[in-house]
């Protein structure tokens, strides 16, 4: 049996008609219900669904300064990135190689 996570709840002042929902996951569909509250009684909800955007991608990768055992890699920063993960492996080595991982944060 699959269970849904408990919904997050925000109680907002009656003067407020706009709010920013923070700390959402990228490329995730959310359902939002807005209820009017009078004293301790709530209305029927106005319901909406929306999907957050995917994480921004790295752009313009450049590989240069190759030697027999090293190469330099640079890229254009992705908006909001707090780190980068690079995966690499040879594609023409005489022996199969495992993918290598380098992280930067």
C-alpha positions as CSV (number, residue, x, y, z in Angstrom):
1,X,0.0,0.0,0.0
2,X,1.4,3.4,-1.0
3,X,0.9,6.2,1.4
4,X,1.0,9.9,0.7
5,X,3.1,12.2,2.8
6,X,1.2,14.5,5.2
7,X,0.4,17.9,3.6
8,X,2.2,21.0,4.8
9,X,0.0,23.6,6.3
10,X,0.4,27.3,6.5
11,X,-1.9,29.7,8.3
12,X,-1.8,33.1,6.7
13,X,-3.3,36.4,7.9
14,X,-6.6,37.4,6.3
15,X,-5.0,40.4,4.6
16,X,-2.5,38.3,2.7
17,X,-3.5,37.0,-0.8
18,X,-0.1,35.9,-2.1
19,X,2.6,33.7,-0.6
20,X,5.8,32.0,-1.9
21,X,6.0,28.3,-1.1
22,X,9.7,27.5,-0.4
23,X,12.0,24.4,-0.2
24,X,10.0,22.5,-2.9
25,X,11.6,19.7,-4.9
26,X,12.5,20.3,-8.6
27,X,10.3,18.8,-11.3
28,X,7.7,17.7,-8.8
29,X,3.9,18.1,-9.1
30,X,2.2,19.8,-6.1
31,X,-1.5,20.2,-5.3
32,X,-2.4,23.4,-3.4
33,X,-5.6,23.9,-1.5
34,X,-6.6,27.4,-0.3
35,X,-9.3,27.6,2.3
36,X,-10.9,30.8,3.6
37,X,-11.0,30.7,7.4
38,X,-13.6,32.6,9.5
39,X,-12.9,32.2,13.2
40,X,-12.3,28.4,13.4
41,X,-14.5,27.4,10.4
42,X,-13.0,26.8,7.0
43,X,-14.6,27.0,3.5
44,X,-14.4,24.5,0.7
45,X,-10.9,24.7,-0.9
46,X,-9.9,26.3,-4.1
47,X,-7.6,23.6,-5.6
48,X,-4.8,23.9,-8.0
49,X,-1.9,21.7,-9.2
50,X,1.4,22.9,-10.6
51,X,4.8,21.3,-11.3
52,X,8.1,23.0,-10.3
53,X,10.7,23.5,-12.9
54,X,13.7,21.2,-13.3
55,X,17.1,22.1,-11.9
56,X,18.9,24.5,-14.2
57,X,21.5,22.7,-16.4
58,X,25.2,23.5,-16.7
59,X,25.9,25.2,-20.0
60,X,28.9,25.6,-22.3
61,X,31.3,22.9,-21.1
62,X,34.9,23.3,-22.4
63,X,37.6,20.7,-22.2
64,X,41.2,21.9,-22.8
65,X,44.8,21.7,-21.7
66,X,44.9,17.9,-22.3
67,X,48.0,16.0,-21.4
68,X,48.7,12.3,-21.4
69,X,47.1,11.9,-18.0
70,X,45.1,15.1,-17.3
71,X,42.6,17.5,-18.8
72,X,41.0,20.7,-17.6
73,X,37.2,21.1,-17.7
74,X,35.3,24.3,-17.3
75,X,31.6,25.2,-17.6
76,X,29.2,28.1,-17.2
77,X,27.7,28.3,-13.7
78,X,24.1,27.1,-13.3
79,X,21.8,29.5,-11.5
80,X,21.4,28.6,-7.9
81,X,23.9,25.6,-8.0
82,X,25.6,24.9,-4.6
83,X,27.9,22.3,-6.2
84,X,28.6,20.2,-9.2
85,X,28.9,16.5,-9.8
86,X,31.2,15.3,-12.7
87,X,31.1,11.7,-13.9
88,X,33.6,10.5,-16.5
89,X,35.0,7.3,-17.9
90,X,37.1,6.3,-20.9
91,X,35.4,5.1,-24.0
92,X,38.3,3.6,-25.9
93,X,40.6,2.1,-23.2
94,X,42.0,-1.4,-23.7
95,X,40.5,-2.4,-20.4
96,X,36.9,-1.5,-19.3
97,X,36.9,1.2,-16.7
98,X,34.3,2.2,-14.1
99,X,32.8,5.6,-14.2
100,X,34.7,8.0,-11.9
101,X,33.0,10.6,-9.8
102,X,34.2,14.1,-8.7
103,X,32.0,16.4,-6.7
104,X,32.4,20.0,-5.9
105,X,30.3,21.8,-3.3
